[in-house]
Amino acid sequence: MRESAHLLHGNDVELEVGSPYEEEKESTNLRLFDFRRLSLLLLKHGILSFLALASSKVQKRHEYTAALDGLRGFSAFIVVTYHWFLFFYDMNAGYIPGTEHAKWTNLPFIKFFTNGIASVAIFFTISGYALSYKPLKLERAKSWEKLNHTLSSSVFRRALRLYLPSLFNMFCLSILFWLGVNEPGRQHIEEAWLGAGWYPPRPESLGSAIGEFIRVAAQLGNAWTWDAYRPTELDSNMWTILTEFRTSMVLFLVLLGLCKVRRTLRLALFTAAAFWALYGGRWEVVLFLVGSVLADVDLEADSRQMDRAGSTGSPLRHVLIWSAITLVGIFLSSSPLSGSAVGYGSIMWFGKQVYPAEPQWFSWTLGATVLVYAATKANFLQRVLTSNIIQYLGHISYSMYIVHGALLRIVAYNFVPFLWRIWGREGVGYACGAIVGYFVGVAVLIPIADIFWRMVDAPSIRFAKWMESKFFVDDG
């Protein structure tokens, strides 16, 4: 039952015999008490953060780019939800009548709100759109010097943008793991659904902790291979960073090579490149290229002063059309990671023809395409995504994604077992512990992600721009 979880978390990491935790059981109660006190403090600040953002005005860009920020934030929150409940349940299965997976939470549409890996497809499609938008806009204006500078700047700053925050977080984790932050919860691993196969081991010394970080950083920076790397030693969620980086480089190369090609031919060549990537099983490249094509389509609509609603007729017809389109995207993005499920038999069959090793990415690619396209049009989905709370999640989305893995693990394996001792670990008690723990984990996560955003993520962006200003040659 746990094999499907390893598709996300990578290869098993065996726990060493004679774990340091065995020698420190006497201090567990004190550490657990400290953890509870810290959790209550962060819970208080988390509630205050939610109340503050609900009544505040978050700075927005154009409605359609703000909607993509909101979609990114909402998708990041789905990833958080997925990873939390993966500690306690099999979140990768779909609805199959007559089996243990015949749960209402696995039904199409409902599963969308917990289908975290499908949200990665949305991330990558948005990235392709965002990275292409300005270069394509400059291409349309025939501003070749500015286009050259923009692409050069994007290539120069991309690694700094992606790696500075993530590596800082992983360096901190390597030190915290050596200090034993994971050890109090290690005794509770087998009480949950997701077992010890991926739980990070404790480094024996500060030197080994730093050495492990350096090795992981080198692997995450290895853009010369397309092999997947999931750093279970520190944080398996960081596998997307390397994927984002090398796929961004492919997108920049395609944009540079085709920037002076006439639009009709350029779209045809982009489509051909996407099919070539699809044939090679490179779903991430397909997603980036699809995002770029969507940006091109929206720019063409802007140039013709077309309504981004893309629909004419009565308001009721407009609502019905975009409701149907959005529901199609949600349905496709609800496709499960493992096995067949009600409603997805034909889609899974097509997926196996396209991506034999990972057929689920076919449905997720279609779903991400539909949802990103819908988000950039004036409709009810855009209004939801540009609300204050969703916009706030968009601002902290990258920071939230970076810090959530280890943080949720600490809460899951310390606080939830405490609740189980009160309510019991069977039936309703098990579910209540997981659900209440989820809300506590989110309340702890939000303020920490906010701090990380302001103190690490935003300064990393400014540092990358400063580096560019210092080292780029003046055009004059």
Secondary structure as GFF3:
##gff-version 3
##sequence-region A 1 476
A	DSSP	alpha_helix	3	9	.	.	.	ID=ss1
A	DSSP	three_ten_helix	20	23	.	.	.	ID=ss2
A	DSSP	three_ten_helix	25	27	.	.	.	ID=ss3
A	DSSP	alpha_helix	28	54	.	.	.	ID=ss4
A	DSSP	alpha_helix	63	86	.	.	.	ID=ss5
A	DSSP	three_ten_helix	104	106	.	.	.	ID=ss6
A	DSSP	three_ten_helix	111	114	.	.	.	ID=ss7
A	DSSP	alpha_helix	116	140	.	.	.	ID=ss8
A	DSSP	alpha_helix	144	179	.	.	.	ID=ss9
A	DSSP	alpha_helix	183	186	.	.	.	ID=ss10
A	DSSP	three_ten_helix	189	191	.	.	.	ID=ss11
A	DSSP	three_ten_helix	196	198	.	.	.	ID=ss12
A	DSSP	alpha_helix	206	220	.	.	.	ID=ss13
A	DSSP	three_ten_helix	236	238	.	.	.	ID=ss14
A	DSSP	alpha_helix	239	258	.	.	.	ID=ss15
A	DSSP	alpha_helix	263	279	.	.	.	ID=ss16
A	DSSP	alpha_helix	283	303	.	.	.	ID=ss17
A	DSSP	alpha_helix	315	333	.	.	.	ID=ss18
A	DSSP	alpha_helix	345	354	.	.	.	ID=ss19
A	DSSP	alpha_helix	360	375	.	.	.	ID=ss20
A	DSSP	alpha_helix	380	385	.	.	.	ID=ss21
A	DSSP	alpha_helix	388	395	.	.	.	ID=ss22
A	DSSP	alpha_helix	397	423	.	.	.	ID=ss23
A	DSSP	alpha_helix	428	452	.	.	.	ID=ss24
A	DSSP	pi_helix	453	457	.	.	.	ID=ss25
A	DSSP	alpha_helix	458	471	.	.	.	ID=ss26
###
